[in-house]
Amino acid sequence: MIVYLASFVVIAVAFFLVARNFKDLRNHDEGTDDMKELAGIIRAGAKTFLEREYRIIIPTVLVVALMYSLFREAWSGLTFIFGSLMSIAAVEIGMRGGTYANVRTTNAARVTGAMSRTMRIALLGGSLSGFTVPAFGLCGFLIVWLFSGGAHANVIGQGLILKNPCNAVTVRLMTYSLGCSVVAMFNRVAGGNYTKAADISADIVGKNIYNMPEDDSRMPNSIADFIGDCVNDIAGNISDLLESFVATPTACILIAMQLYSSSVETLSAATLFPFLLAGGGLLSSLLGVSFVIFKNRKRKILMINKDTGEFEMVEFSREAKNPGEELDIATYVSAGLMMVVALIGSYFIFNGKAGFSDFKAGWISPWVAALLGIVSSVAVGKITEYYTSTKFKPVRELATMATEGEAFVVTMGDAIGSRSVLLPALVIGISMIVAGNLCGTYGIAIAALGMLSFVGTTVSIDAFGPIADNAGGIAESCHLDHEVREITDELDAVGNTTAAIGKGNAIGSAAFATVALIMSYIGSYPQPDYSNPMVIVAIIVGGIIGGALIEYFTSLLTKNTIKSAKLMADEGIRQLQIPGVLEGTTKPDYNRVIGMAADQALKYMLVPSVLALVSPILFGIPFGPEMVLGLLGGSTIMAISRAIFNGNSGGAFDNAKKFIECGMLEGHGKGSPAHKAAVVGDTVGDTRKDVVGVALDIFIKTMSTVANTLAPIFYNYRLF
């Protein structure tokens, strides 16, 4: 109970900091009337889109919840709804942080001209997203766990119609996680379509046809893109990482209850450690992010006036030289604190406990597994930074290649993306093997949780990116001084890299979590005779279909986004031909373009989002759990490589364009042929990094969670 109570205290502190940071944020001025007007359009557009999206999500959630209560476990439908509500609540708060921080970040750059103060406002807004993700995720998880009776509750559940006995505790935890997953999938698919249709159409029409600056207010699609950055890079990212954060302790507890249920003491320890990691990770995130926010604040110090010789209070603010290094400090502080918490927790929970014969290094084994996850998180982030940052060779080579034309840019970008897959895969694979050898499949699940333990920091820094991007757009659209845009552009370039790092962490943790869920799935039904050739055939065929399913999902998202972008490009051209729009004497119809982006995103949202839910059922009911096992394995292998390739190639394309726009490629600035070639590369990368790549990790975890909840049904009611 001490760990549970301490977790609730940390959650309460997180909510207090969210309220305090939001109040601090609102106390900063929004700037000029034009800035306030544009910020209002973005805020209203994001709010309206989410409200319309919920009208589709809520009926879907209710139908799925009813099916689970009728056919799986009576209370599981309510826990499924509860998970959805936790995700929606985090999105609502995080979205407010993003849409209030963007214009205030712009104004901080305008008024102070200081990088440090501007960066602080963006991180302050990002912290609302970062702190709510683990706070809501852990709070809901604890409530479901304690409501169900915890590890020793011997509750046998069954559906209201289908009387198939099950462990009620594990089914409720899995459906809570699944509720978070469904909201994440809808947000990612719809948000990705919205933002990239607007972004691609704005780049092609505005930059390459009309030679406009980026984010020119005459281009209505640019304004829609501002809203898209919020609904995808903030709302989508919040629900994505919350889903990942919840899926990992779920996998830990499922495996613990399969492996250690023979002993009360052993099971208590194995199920308690994930809560300690999650709660300790939240505390570490609060301290790491708050430290950077605090040290970059404006403050008054007592100094001697040289002229009068008297003491005076002087306003003072430190000036950070490199915003990327400041954000790294938050990561290192959070990761370091998490290592200490995990070590102390591992000692007190596992030292002297019998029943853990599979722990090769004794009580320290779970800590080493968690450490591997933490180190993997930082390592994958650094590898991602190398391939996507303007500071390093790959992006600079890509920018140089833009001088040779579009084909060279796209081909080189593909090569960078493909090359970037190997090292993260090796880091993830080696960490998984070592963790598994140290403490079995439980160790793999603990490593996954270690990787996501300080997700509050990861999301805070990730949300920093779209806030900085919007801030730069507002500066351009409101025709502020060039010096303002220089500050926001530097923050935006850092934000592009932090976003890529966040995507790398999401897919890395998904690899750990999905493998753990697959191992849990294998233990949830009677094992077949693997010497039977048809069992092997079923697994192989499932693997082939699983890989093909990832390709189909990728194609579906890409095609839908490009179709939406084409419609919006045509509308953008039509509006620019209206007399007075190009001259700046007449404003375009922003609401029409914003409405079009929302309509297209919602139109194409349902089918891809539901695909992950129904795929295990479509193959499990006819062909049994072995086919689904192959389906999960094949889709996971394909998705991990695909997601890393998409995220890193897309990030490299984006920052190569930024590299040229910032005048860093001598003789080739904005509007040059090299810049236009880089814009083409960026449009290719847009669907990769912000539509497909970010959805693949949710896809495989959703399939694995559905499979875990329904494995006994696949076994008992298979047709073949």
C-alpha positions in Angstrom: 0.0 0.0 0.0 3.0 2.3 0.5 3.9 2.2 -3.2 0.2 2.6 -4.2 -0.3 5.6 -1.9 3.0 7.2 -3.0 2.0 6.8 -6.6 -1.3 8.6 -5.9 0.7 11.4 -4.2 3.0 11.8 -7.2 -0.1 11.8 -9.5 -1.6 14.6 -7.3 1.7 16.6 -7.5 1.6 16.2 -11.3 -1.9 17.6 -11.6 -0.9 20.5 -9.3 2.1 21.3 -11.5 -0.2 21.1 -14.6 -2.5 23.7 -13.1 0.3 25.9 -11.9 2.1 25.7 -15.3 -1.1 26.5 -17.1 -1.7 29.5 -14.9 1.9 30.7 -15.5 1.4 30.2 -19.2 -1.8 32.2 -19.3 -0.1 35.1 -17.4 2.1 35.8 -20.5 0.8 38.2 -23.1 -0.3 36.9 -26.6 1.1 39.9 -28.4 -0.5 42.0 -31.2 -4.1 42.0 -32.3 -3.1 40.0 -35.5 -1.4 37.4 -33.3 -4.3 37.1 -31.0 -6.7 36.7 -34.0 -4.6 34.0 -35.6 -4.1 32.1 -32.3 -7.9 32.2 -31.8 -8.4 30.6 -35.2 -6.0 27.8 -34.4 -7.5 27.2 -30.9 -11.0 27.2 -32.2 -10.2 25.0 -35.2 -8.4 22.4 -33.0 -11.3 22.3 -30.5 -13.9 21.9 -33.2 -12.0 19.1 -34.9 -11.7 17.1 -31.7 -15.3 17.6 -30.9 -16.3 16.3 -34.3 -13.9 13.4 -34.0 -15.3 12.4 -30.6 -18.8 12.0 -32.3 -17.3 9.2 -34.3 -15.0 7.8 -31.5 -17.6 7.6 -28.8 -20.2 5.4 -30.6 -17.3 3.1 -31.7 -16.0 2.8 -28.1 -19.5 2.1 -26.9 -20.1 -0.7 -29.4 -16.7 -2.4 -28.7 -17.3 -2.0 -24.9 -20.7 -3.7 -25.2 -19.1 -6.6 -27.2 -16.5 -7.1 -24.5 -19.1 -7.1 -21.7 -21.4 -9.5 -23.5 -18.8 -12.0 -24.8 -15.7 -11.6 -22.6 -16.1 -10.3 -19.0 -19.0 -8.3 -17.6 -17.0 -5.3 -16.3 -14.5 -5.3 -19.1 -16.7 -3.0 -21.2 -16.6 -0.3 -18.5 -12.8 -0.6 -18.1 -12.5 -0.2 -21.9 -14.6 3.0 -21.7 -12.5 4.2 -18.7 -9.3 3.8 -20.7 -10.8 5.8 -23.5 -11.8 8.6 -21.1 -8.4 8.8 -19.6 -6.9 9.3 -23.0 -9.4 11.9 -24.0 -8.9 13.8 -20.7 -5.1 13.9 -21.3 -5.6 15.1 -24.9 -8.0 17.9 -23.8 -5.5 19.3 -21.3 -2.4 18.9 -23.5 -4.2 20.5 -26.4 -4.9 23.6 -24.3 -1.2 23.8 -23.4 -0.2 23.7 -27.0 -2.8 26.2 -28.4 -2.1 28.7 -25.6 1.7 28.3 -25.7 2.2 28.8 -29.5 1.4 32.5 -29.7 3.0 33.2 -26.3 6.2 31.6 -27.6 6.1 33.9 -30.6 5.5 36.9 -28.4 8.3 36.0 -26.1 10.7 36.0 -29.1 9.2 39.3 -30.2 9.4 41.1 -26.8 12.6 39.6 -25.3 14.6 38.6 -28.3 16.0 35.9 -26.0 16.3 32.3 -27.0 16.2 31.1 -23.4 12.9 32.9 -22.5 11.3 31.8 -25.7 12.3 28.2 -25.2 11.0 28.2 -21.7 7.4 29.2 -22.8 7.4 26.4 -25.4 8.5 23.9 -22.8 6.0 25.2 -20.3 3.3 24.5 -22.8 4.8 21.1 -23.6 4.9 20.2 -19.9 1.1 20.2 -19.8 1.1 17.3 -22.3 4.1 15.6 -20.7 2.8 15.6 -17.2 -0.8 14.6 -18.0 0.2 11.5 -20.1 1.7 9.4 -17.2 -0.5 11.0 -14.6 -3.8 10.0 -16.3 -2.4 6.7 -17.5 -1.1 5.6 -14.2 -4.1 6.9 -12.2 -6.6 4.9 -14.3 -4.4 1.8 -14.2 -4.1 2.0 -10.4 -7.9 2.5 -10.1 -8.7 -0.5 -12.3 -6.1 -2.7 -10.5 -7.3 -1.8 -7.0 -11.0 -2.0 -8.0 -10.4 -5.5 -9.3 -8.7 -6.6 -6.2 -5.1 -6.6 -7.3 -2.7 -9.6 -7.7 -4.4 -11.9 -5.2 -8.0 -11.4 -6.3 -9.1 -14.8 -7.4 -12.0 -13.4 -9.5 -13.3 -15.6 -12.3 -15.2 -13.5 -14.8 -17.4 -14.3 -17.8 -19.4 -12.5 -20.4 -23.0 -11.6 -19.9 -23.9 -13.9 -22.9 -20.8 -16.0 -23.6 -20.1 -17.9 -20.3 -16.4 -18.5 -21.0 -14.4 -18.3 -17.7 -11.5 -15.9 -17.5 -9.2 -14.1 -15.0 -11.2 -10.9 -14.5 -8.3 -8.9 -13.3 -6.1 -9.4 -16.4 -9.0 -8.9 -18.8 -10.0 -5.6 -17.2 -6.4 -4.4 -17.3 -6.1 -5.4 -21.0 -9.4 -3.7 -21.9 -8.3 -0.5 -20.1 -5.2 -0.5 -22.1 -7.2 -1.3 -25.3 -9.5 1.7 -24.6 -6.4 3.9 -24.6 -5.2 2.3 -27.8 -8.4 2.9 -29.7 -8.4 6.6 -29.0 -4.7 6.8 -29.9 -5.3 5.0 -33.3 -8.2 7.4 -34.2 -6.2 10.5 -33.2 -3.1 9.4 -35.1 -5.0 8.4 -38.3 -7.3 11.4 -38.4 -4.7 13.9 -37.1 -2.0 12.6 -39.6 -4.4 13.0 -42.5 -5.4 16.5 -41.4 -2.0 18.0 -40.8 -0.2 16.4 -43.8 -2.9 17.1 -46.3 -2.7 20.7 -45.3 1.1 20.8 -45.1 1.7 19.0 -48.4 -0.8 21.2 -50.3 0.6 24.4 -48.7 4.2 23.5 -49.6 3.4 22.5 -53.2 1.1 25.4 -54.0 2.7 28.1 -51.8 6.4 27.4 -52.2 6.8 25.6 -55.5 4.1 27.3 -57.6 3.7 30.8 -56.1 7.2 31.2 -54.5 5.7 32.2 -51.2 7.5 32.2 -47.9 6.6 29.3 -45.6 3.5 30.0 -43.5 2.4 33.0 -45.6 -1.0 34.1 -44.4 -2.2 34.5 -48.0 -2.0 30.7 -48.3 -5.1 29.4 -46.5 -3.7 25.8 -46.3 -0.9 27.1 -44.1 -3.4 28.1 -41.5 -5.1 24.7 -41.6 -1.6 23.2 -41.1 -1.2 25.2 -37.9 -4.3 23.4 -36.6 -3.1 20.1 -38.0 0.2 20.4 -36.0 -1.9 20.6 -32.9 -4.4 17.8 -33.6 -1.6 15.4 -34.8 1.7 16.3 -33.1 0.1 17.2 -29.8 -3.3 15.3 -29.5 -2.1 12.4 -31.5 1.2 12.2 -29.7 -0.4 12.4 -26.2 -2.8 9.5 -26.9 0.0 7.5 -28.6 2.5 7.7 -25.7 -0.3 7.3 -23.1 -1.3 4.1 -24.8 2.3 2.9 -24.9 2.8 3.9 -21.2 -0.3 1.9 -20.2 0.5 -1.1 -22.4 3.9 -1.8 -20.8 2.8 -2.3 -17.2 -0.1 -4.3 -18.5 2.4 -6.7 -20.2 4.5 -6.8 -17.0 1.5 -7.8 -14.9 0.1 -10.3 -17.4 3.5 -12.1 -17.5 4.0 -11.9 -13.7 0.6 -13.5 -13.1 1.5 -16.3 -15.6 4.9 -17.0 -14.1 4.7 -16.3 -10.4 1.1 -17.1 -9.3 2.2 -20.1 -7.3 3.5 -18.0 -4.4 1.7 -15.0 -2.8 5.0 -13.3 -1.8 6.6 -13.8 -5.3 3.5 -12.6 -7.1 3.2 -9.5 -4.9 6.8 -8.5 -5.6 6.5 -9.1 -9.3 3.3 -7.1 -9.7 4.4 -4.3 -7.4 7.7 -3.4 -9.2 5.9 -2.1 -12.4 3.9 0.3 -10.3 7.1 1.6 -8.6 8.8 2.1 -12.0 5.8 3.9 -13.4 5.3 6.1 -10.3 9.1 6.7 -10.0 9.3 7.6 -13.7 6.5 10.2 -13.3 8.3 11.8 -10.3 11.6 11.8 -12.3 9.9 13.5 -15.2 8.3 16.2 -13.0 11.7 17.0 -11.5 13.7 16.9 -14.8 11.3 19.1 -16.8 10.6 21.5 -13.9 14.3 21.9 -13.4 14.8 23.2 -16.9 11.7 25.4 -16.8 12.9 26.8 -13.4 16.5 27.6 -14.4 15.3 29.5 -17.5 12.8 31.7 -15.7 12.9 35.5 -15.4 13.9 36.5 -11.9 15.2 39.5 -10.0 18.5 39.6 -8.2 20.1 42.1 -5.8 23.0 43.9 -7.5 25.1 47.0 -6.7 24.5 50.0 -9.0 28.0 51.1 -10.2 26.9 54.7 -10.5 25.2 55.2 -7.1 26.9 52.4 -5.1 23.5 51.3 -3.8 21.9 47.9 -3.9 19.0 47.6 -6.5 16.8 44.8 -7.6 17.6 44.0 -11.2 15.6 41.8 -13.6 17.8 39.0 -14.8 17.4 36.0 -17.1 20.1 33.5 -18.1 20.6 33.0 -21.8 20.8 29.5 -23.1 23.2 29.2 -26.0 21.8 25.9 -27.4 18.1 25.0 -26.8 18.7 21.4 -27.8 21.3 21.1 -25.0 18.7 22.5 -22.5 16.2 19.9 -23.5 18.9 17.2 -23.2 19.4 18.3 -19.6 15.7 17.4 -18.8 16.2 14.0 -20.4 19.5 13.3 -18.5 18.1 14.4 -15.2 14.9 12.3 -15.6 16.8 9.2 -16.8 19.4 9.6 -14.0 16.8 9.9 -11.3 14.9 7.0 -12.7 18.0 4.7 -12.5 18.3 5.5 -8.8 14.6 4.9 -8.1 14.6 1.6 -10.0 17.8 0.5 -8.1 16.3 1.3 -4.7 13.0 -0.3 -5.6 14.6 -3.4 -7.0 16.6 -3.9 -3.7 13.6 -3.5 -1.4 11.1 -5.4 -3.4 13.2 -8.4 -4.6 16.1 -8.8 -2.1 15.7 -11.9 0.0 12.6 -13.1 -1.9 12.4 -16.7 -2.8 10.7 -17.9 -6.0 12.8 -15.9 -8.5 15.1 -18.7 -9.6 15.0 -17.3 -13.2 16.7 -14.1 -12.0 20.3 -14.9 -13.0 21.8 -11.9 -11.1 19.5 -12.1 -8.1 17.6 -9.0 -6.9 19.5 -6.7 -9.2 18.2 -8.5 -12.3 15.0 -6.4 -12.7 17.0 -3.2 -12.2 19.4 -4.2 -14.9 16.4 -5.0 -17.2 14.9 -1.5 -16.4 18.3 0.1 -16.9 18.6 -1.6 -20.4 15.3 0.0 -21.3 16.3 3.4 -20.0 19.7 3.3 -21.8 18.0 2.0 -25.0 15.6 5.0 -24.9 18.5 7.5 -24.7 20.6 5.5 -27.3 17.7 5.3 -29.8 17.1 9.0 -29.3 20.8 9.8 -30.0 20.8 7.6 -33.1 17.7 9.3 -34.3 19.2 12.7 -33.7 22.3 11.8 -35.7 20.2 10.9 -38.8 17.7 13.7 -38.5 19.5 16.8 -37.1 21.0 19.6 -39.1 24.1 19.3 -36.9 25.2 16.0 -38.4 26.4 14.7 -41.7 23.3 12.8 -43.1 21.0 15.8 -43.2 23.8 18.1 -44.6 24.6 15.6 -47.3 20.9 15.4 -48.1 20.7 19.2 -48.3 23.7 19.3 -50.6 22.1 16.6 -52.8 19.1 19.0 -53.3 21.3 21.0 -55.7 21.1 18.0 -58.1 17.3 17.9 -58.2 14.3 16.1 -56.8 15.2 12.5 -57.8 18.5 12.8 -56.1 16.9 14.2 -52.9 14.3 11.4 -52.7 16.8 8.6 -53.4 19.3 9.9 -50.9 16.6 10.4 -48.3 15.5 6.8 -48.8 19.1 5.6 -48.4 19.4 7.6 -45.1 16.1 6.1 -43.8 17.1 2.6 -44.7 20.6 3.0 -43.1 19.1 4.4 -39.9 17.2 1.2 -39.2 20.1 -1.1 -38.3 21.5 0.6 -35.2 18.2 1.1 -33.4 17.2 -2.5 -34.2 20.5 -3.7 -32.8 20.1 -1.7 -29.6 16.5 -2.9 -29.1 17.4 -6.5 -30.0 20.5 -6.8 -27.8 18.7 -5.1 -24.9 15.8 -7.5 -25.3 18.1 -10.6 -25.3 20.1 -9.5 -22.3 17.0 -8.6 -20.3 15.4 -11.9 -21.3 18.4 -13.9 -20.2 18.6 -12.0 -16.9 15.0 -12.5 -15.8 13.0 -14.2 -18.6 10.0 -12.7 -20.4 9.3 -10.7 -17.3 12.6 -8.9 -17.9 11.6 -7.9 -21.5 8.4 -6.4 -20.2 10.4 -4.5 -17.4 12.8 -3.2 -20.1 9.9 -1.9 -22.0 8.6 -0.1 -19.0 12.0 1.3 -18.2 12.2 2.7 -21.7 8.9 4.5 -21.1 9.2 5.2 -17.4 10.1 8.9 -17.9 7.6 9.3 -20.7 6.6 12.6 -19.1 9.9 14.1 -20.2 9.7 12.6 -23.6 6.3 13.9 -24.3 7.1 17.4 -22.8 10.0 17.7 -25.2 8.1 16.2 -28.1 5.2 18.7 -27.6 7.8 21.5 -27.6 8.2 20.8 -31.4 4.7 21.6 -32.7 4.5 24.6 -30.3 7.8 26.0 -31.7 6.6 25.2 -35.3 3.3 27.1 -34.7 5.2 30.0 -33.1 7.3 30.4 -36.3 4.2 30.2 -38.4 2.5 32.9 -36.4 5.6 35.1 -36.7 5.6 34.7 -40.5 1.8 35.1 -40.9 1.7 38.2 -38.8 4.7 39.8 -40.6 6.9 40.1 -37.5 10.5 41.2 -37.6 13.0 38.8 -39.2 14.8 38.4 -35.9 11.7 36.9 -34.3 11.5 34.3 -37.1 15.2 33.5 -36.6 14.6 32.5 -33.0 11.5 30.5 -33.7 13.2 28.8 -36.7 16.0 27.6 -34.5 13.5 26.3 -32.0 11.6 24.6 -34.8 14.7 22.8 -36.1 15.3 21.5 -32.6 11.6 20.6 -32.4 11.9 18.6 -35.6 14.7 16.6 -34.0 12.9 16.1 -30.7 9.8 15.0 -32.6 11.9 12.4 -34.5 13.4 11.3 -31.2 9.9 10.9 -29.7 8.9 8.8 -32.7 12.0 6.6 -32.3 11.2 6.1 -28.6 7.6 5.2 -29.4 8.5 2.5 -31.9 11.4 1.2 -29.7 9.1 0.8 -26.7 6.5 -0.7 -28.9 9.0 -3.4 -30.0 9.7 -4.3 -26.3 6.0 -4.1 -25.3 4.7 -6.1 -28.3 7.2 -8.9 -27.8 6.2 -9.0 -24.1 2.5 -9.1 -25.1 3.2 -11.8 -27.7 4.9 -13.9 -25.0 1.9 -13.3 -22.7 -0.4 -14.4 -25.6 1.5 -17.6 -26.0 0.9 -18.4 -22.3 -2.8 -17.6 -22.5 -4.0 -20.8 -24.3 -3.0 -24.5 -24.2 0.1 -25.0 -26.2 -0.2 -26.9 -29.5 2.1 -29.7 -30.7 4.8 -27.7 -32.5 6.1 -30.9 -34.2 2.8 -30.9 -36.1 3.7 -29.5 -39.6 0.3 -27.8 -40.0 0.9 -25.8 -36.7 4.2 -24.5 -38.2 2.4 -23.7 -41.5 -0.3 -21.8 -39.7 2.3 -19.7 -37.9 4.3 -19.0 -41.1 1.2 -18.1 -43.1 0.1 -15.8 -40.3 3.5 -14.2 -40.4 3.4 -13.6 -44.1 -0.1 -12.1 -43.8 0.9 -10.0 -40.8 3.7 -8.4 -42.9 1.4 -7.9 -45.8 -1.1 -6.3 -43.4 1.4 -3.7 -42.4 2.0 -2.9 -46.1 -1.7 -2.6 -46.7 -2.2 -0.3 -43.7 0.7 1.9 -44.9 -0.8 2.1 -48.4 -4.2 2.9 -47.0 -2.9 5.8 -44.9 -0.7 7.2 -47.6 -3.3 7.0 -50.3 -6.0 8.7 -48.1 -3.6 11.5 -47.2 -2.5 12.2 -50.8 -6.1 12.3 -52.0 -6.9 14.8 -49.3 -3.8 16.9 -50.1 -4.8 17.0 -53.8 -8.3 18.3 -53.0 -6.8 20.9 -50.7 -4.1 22.0 -53.2 -6.9 22.6 -55.8 -8.8 24.7 -53.3 -5.6 26.6 -52.4 -5.0 27.5 -56.0 -8.6 28.5 -56.5 -8.5 30.9 -53.5 -5.1 32.4 -54.5 -6.7 33.3 -57.9 -9.4 35.4 -56.1 -8.7 39.1 -56.8 -6.8 40.8 -53.9 -5.7 37.6 -52.1 -2.2 37.5 -53.6 -1.8 41.3 -53.2 -2.7 40.9 -49.5 -5.7 43.3 -49.7 -8.3 40.5 -49.3 -8.1 37.6 -46.8 -8.7 34.1 -48.1 -11.5 31.9 -46.7 -9.7 30.2 -43.9 -12.8 28.5 -42.6 -13.5 26.7 -45.9 -10.0 25.2 -46.0 -10.0 24.3 -42.3 -13.4 22.6 -42.8 -12.2 20.7 -45.8 -9.2 19.4 -43.9 -11.4 18.2 -41.1 -14.0 16.6 -43.4 -11.3 14.7 -45.3 -9.6 13.5 -42.1 -12.8 12.3 -40.5 -13.9 10.7 -43.8 -10.8 8.5 -44.0 -10.5 7.8 -40.3 -12.7 4.8 -39.5 -11.5 2.0 -41.7 -7.7 2.1 -40.9 -8.5 2.7 -37.2 -10.8 -0.4 -36.9 -8.4 -2.6 -38.9 -6.2 -3.3 -36.0 -9.2 -4.3 -33.8 -10.7 -6.7 -36.3 -7.6 -8.3 -37.8 -6.9 -10.8 -35.0 -10.6 -11.7 -34.9 -10.8 -12.3 -38.7 -8.0 -14.8 -38.5 -8.4 -16.1 -35.0 -12.0 -17.3 -35.2 -11.5 -19.3 -38.4 -7.9 -20.6 -38.0 -7.2 -20.5 -34.2 -4.5 -18.9 -32.0 -1.5 -20.3 -33.9 -2.4 -18.3 -37.0 -2.8 -15.2 -34.9 0.6 -15.8 -33.3 2.1 -15.7 -36.7 0.1 -12.6 -37.6 1.5 -10.8 -34.5 5.1 -11.8 -35.2 5.0 -10.9 -38.9 3.4 -7.6 -38.4 5.7 -6.7 -35.5 8.9 -7.4 -37.5 7.7 -5.5 -40.5 6.3 -2.6 -38.5 9.4 -1.9 -36.4 11.7 -1.6 -39.5 9.0 0.3 -41.4 8.4 2.8 -38.6 12.1 3.6 -38.0 12.6 4.0 -41.8 9.6 6.3 -42.1 10.3 8.4 -39.1 14.0 9.0 -39.8 13.8 9.5 -43.5 10.9 11.9 -43.0 12.8 13.8 -40.3 15.9 14.0 -42.5 13.8 15.4 -45.4 12.2 18.0 -43.2 15.5 19.3 -41.7 17.3 19.3 -45.0 14.6 21.7 -46.2 15.1 23.7 -43.0 18.9 23.7 -43.5 18.5 25.4 -46.8 15.8 27.8 -45.6 18.0 29.0 -42.8 20.7 30.0 -45.4 23.1 27.3 -44.3 23.7 25.9 -47.8 25.9 28.6 -49.4 24.4 30.0 -52.6 21.1 28.2 -52.3 18.4 30.0 -50.2 14.6 30.1 -50.2 13.1 30.0 -53.7 16.2 28.5 -55.3 16.0 25.2 -57.3 17.7 23.4 -54.5 15.1 24.7 -52.1 12.3 23.5 -54.3 13.9 20.1 -54.6 14.1 19.9 -50.8 10.5 20.9 -50.6 9.6 17.9 -52.8 11.6 15.7 -50.5 9.8 17.1 -47.5 6.4 16.4 -49.0 7.5 12.8 -49.6 8.7 12.6 -46.0 5.5 14.2 -44.5 3.3 11.2 -44.9 6.1 8.9 -43.7 6.9 10.5 -40.4 3.6 12.1 -39.4 1.0 9.7 -40.8 2.4 6.1 -41.3 5.4 5.9 -39.0 3.5 7.2 -35.9 0.6 4.9 -36.4 2.4 1.6 -36.9 3.5 1.2 -33.2 -0.2 1.7 -32.1 -1.3 -0.8 -34.8 0.9 -3.7 -33.5 0.2 -3.0 -29.9 -3.6 -2.8 -30.5 -3.5 -6.1 -32.4 -1.5 -7.8 -29.6 -3.8 -6.5 -26.9 -6.9 -7.7 -28.7 -5.3 -11.1 -29.3 -4.5 -11.4 -25.5 -8.0 -10.6 -24.5 -9.5 -13.1 -27.0 -6.9 -16.0 -27.1 -9.1 -18.5 -25.2 -12.0 -17.8 -27.5 -9.8 -18.4 -30.6 -8.8 -21.7 -29.0 -12.2 -22.9 -27.9 -14.3 -21.7 -30.9 -12.0 -22.0 -33.9 -13.6 -23.3 -37.1 -10.5 -25.2 -38.3 
